[in-house]
Amino acid sequence: MADCPVCGAEVALSEDVIEGELIVCNDCGTELEVTQVSPPVLAEAPQEEEDWGE
């Protein structure tokens, strides 16, 4: 388990979670990134920017 940095809710993580994995908070719907595995730490996932075909 880890806490959502946006709403503070507990987020369940699988036992084989890896650093850089993206998950969604079930309470607020924010996309989160696992930034550390032991102990588990979550951060808001960076937003992808449009490249507009470049």
Secondary structure as UniProt FT lines:
FT   STRAND          2..3
FT   TURN            5..7
FT   STRAND          10..11
FT   TURN            15..16
FT   TURN            19..20
FT   STRAND          22..24
FT   TURN            26..28
FT   STRAND          31..36
FT   TURN            37..40
FT   STRAND          41..44
FT   TURN            52..53
//
